Amino acid sequence: MILTNQFKIAKTQNLESSYIERELSKFGLQPLRWAIVDVTDTHYILTVSYKS
């Protein structure tokens, strides 16, 4: 089954896709796709699709 949920990760000065994928792996995820949908002063909010 493929699920889609939102996750919050810490903001960084050097934003790269490898940083985002590394942070998502800390949630135990292997994302199929992700998108940044919001940015706060301290975090990125991502919508992530992944296999459960």
Secondary structure, DSSP 8 states (H G I E B T S, - for coil): -EEEEEEEEE--SS--HHHHHHHHHTTT--EEEEEEEEE-SSEEEEEEEEE-
